[in-house]
Amino acid sequence: MPKPLPEKIEAEVARLFDEGEQLLNEEADEQALVRFQEAWALIPEPKGEWQRALQVLGGIADCEFFLEEYEACSQTMQLALRNGGGPDNPFICLRLGQCYLKLGRETEAGNWLVSALMTGGTEIFEGEDDGYRDFLMDRLDPPPGGWPEDW
């Protein structure tokens, strides 16, 4: 079970993370990435023992994804899997699937996107490009009763 960071480190990681989130919301992805990376550097080893680790890696991965650095993003999500995230985390599954699809690795993309769907439901794809949903729908048999109307 991940534990909280020491108070001084937590305060600085939280500050950098919040700045990164604000920059990400302003679509200043490169500056946001720097903040998230600075926050990651402050987390002591072994990083997977700390509660903030996955959150910071998620911020890094979002930036890399939005910057179209798909190989880097997939590596960050693999790092998340080694630092407390599991294959039952729909965000990790989604980002890995998206990156692998962008990289032309369709088999791996399908595996991870199916996992995202199974763990996060159709909601995990809300706000995402319809191409990911279409990719799955082209490769999977519809569930009993068909695909949800809003999907």
C-alpha positions as CSV (number, residue, x, y, z in Angstrom):
1,M,0.0,0.0,0.0
2,P,1.6,3.3,-1.0
3,K,2.3,5.7,1.8
4,P,2.2,9.5,2.0
5,L,5.3,11.5,1.2
6,P,7.2,13.3,4.0
7,E,5.5,16.7,4.6
8,K,8.1,19.0,3.1
9,I,8.5,16.8,0.0
10,E,4.7,16.5,-0.3
11,A,4.2,20.2,-0.2
12,E,6.7,20.8,-3.1
13,V,5.4,17.9,-5.2
14,A,1.9,19.1,-4.7
15,R,2.8,22.6,-5.7
16,L,4.7,21.4,-8.9
17,F,1.8,19.0,-9.7
18,D,-0.8,21.8,-9.4
19,E,1.3,24.1,-11.6
20,G,1.6,21.3,-14.1
21,E,-2.2,20.7,-14.1
22,Q,-2.8,24.4,-14.6
23,L,-0.3,24.6,-17.5
24,L,-1.9,21.5,-19.0
25,N,-5.3,23.1,-18.8
26,E,-3.9,26.1,-20.6
27,E,-2.5,23.7,-23.3
28,A,1.1,24.7,-22.3
29,D,2.1,21.0,-22.5
30,E,5.8,21.5,-22.7
31,Q,5.9,23.7,-19.6
32,A,3.5,21.3,-17.8
33,L,5.8,18.4,-18.6
34,V,8.7,20.2,-17.0
35,R,6.7,20.7,-13.8
36,F,5.6,17.1,-13.6
37,Q,9.2,15.9,-14.3
38,E,10.4,18.1,-11.5
39,A,7.8,16.6,-9.2
40,W,8.8,13.1,-10.2
41,A,12.5,13.9,-9.4
42,L,11.6,14.8,-5.9
43,I,9.9,11.5,-5.1
44,P,12.4,9.3,-3.2
45,E,13.3,5.8,-4.3
46,P,11.7,3.4,-4.5
47,K,9.2,5.7,-6.1
48,G,6.4,3.1,-6.2
49,E,6.1,3.2,-2.4
50,W,4.7,6.7,-2.4
51,Q,1.0,7.8,-3.0
52,R,1.9,10.6,-5.4
53,A,3.9,8.4,-7.8
54,L,1.1,7.3,-10.1
55,Q,-0.5,10.7,-10.1
56,V,2.7,12.4,-11.2
57,L,3.4,9.7,-13.8
58,G,-0.1,10.3,-15.1
59,G,0.6,14.0,-15.6
60,I,3.9,13.2,-17.4
61,A,2.1,10.7,-19.7
62,D,-0.7,13.2,-20.5
63,C,1.9,15.7,-21.6
64,E,3.8,13.3,-23.6
65,F,0.6,12.0,-25.3
66,F,-0.6,15.6,-26.1
67,L,2.9,16.4,-27.4
68,E,2.6,13.3,-29.7
69,E,5.6,11.7,-28.0
70,Y,3.9,8.3,-28.1
71,E,7.0,6.1,-27.5
72,A,7.9,8.2,-24.4
73,C,4.3,8.1,-23.2
74,S,4.2,4.3,-23.5
75,Q,7.4,4.0,-21.6
76,T,6.0,6.3,-18.8
77,M,2.9,4.1,-18.6
78,Q,5.1,1.0,-18.4
79,L,7.0,2.7,-15.6
80,A,3.6,3.3,-13.9
81,L,2.9,-0.4,-14.1
82,R,6.2,-1.0,-12.3
83,N,5.5,1.7,-9.7
84,G,2.2,0.8,-8.1
85,G,-0.1,0.9,-11.1
86,G,-1.7,-2.3,-12.2
87,P,-3.3,-3.6,-15.4
88,D,-6.7,-2.9,-13.7
89,N,-6.0,0.8,-13.9
90,P,-8.2,2.0,-16.8
91,F,-6.1,5.2,-17.4
92,I,-2.9,3.2,-17.8
93,C,-4.6,0.8,-20.1
94,L,-6.1,3.6,-22.2
95,R,-2.9,5.5,-22.6
96,L,-0.9,2.4,-23.4
97,G,-3.5,1.3,-26.0
98,Q,-3.6,4.8,-27.5
99,C,0.1,5.0,-27.8
100,Y,0.5,1.6,-29.3
101,L,-2.2,2.3,-31.9
102,K,-0.4,5.6,-32.8
103,L,2.9,3.6,-33.1
104,G,1.2,1.0,-35.4
105,R,1.3,-1.8,-32.9
106,E,-2.3,-2.8,-33.3
107,T,-2.2,-6.1,-31.5
108,E,-0.8,-4.5,-28.3
109,A,-3.1,-1.5,-28.8
110,G,-6.2,-3.8,-29.0
111,N,-5.1,-5.7,-25.8
112,W,-4.7,-2.5,-23.8
113,L,-7.8,-0.8,-25.2
114,V,-9.9,-3.9,-24.4
115,S,-8.5,-3.8,-20.9
116,A,-9.4,-0.1,-20.6
117,L,-13.0,-0.9,-21.7
118,M,-13.3,-3.8,-19.3
119,T,-11.9,-1.9,-16.3
120,G,-13.2,1.6,-17.0
121,G,-16.3,1.0,-19.1
122,T,-17.3,3.1,-22.0
123,E,-16.8,6.2,-19.9
124,I,-13.1,5.9,-20.1
125,F,-13.3,6.8,-23.8
126,E,-15.4,9.9,-23.2
127,G,-13.6,13.0,-24.5
128,E,-11.2,10.8,-26.5
129,D,-10.9,10.6,-30.3
130,D,-13.7,8.4,-31.7
131,G,-11.0,6.4,-33.6
132,Y,-10.1,4.4,-30.5
133,R,-13.7,3.3,-30.0
134,D,-14.0,2.6,-33.7
135,F,-10.8,0.5,-33.6
136,L,-12.3,-1.6,-30.8
137,M,-15.7,-1.9,-32.4
138,D,-14.2,-3.1,-35.7
139,R,-12.3,-5.9,-33.9
140,L,-14.7,-7.0,-31.2
141,D,-18.0,-8.8,-31.3
142,P,-20.7,-6.6,-29.8
143,P,-21.8,-7.5,-26.3
144,P,-25.2,-9.2,-25.9
145,G,-27.8,-6.6,-26.8
146,G,-25.4,-4.7,-29.0
147,W,-23.1,-1.7,-28.4
148,P,-24.5,1.0,-26.1
149,E,-26.3,3.7,-28.2
150,D,-24.2,6.5,-26.8
151,W,-21.0,4.7,-27.7
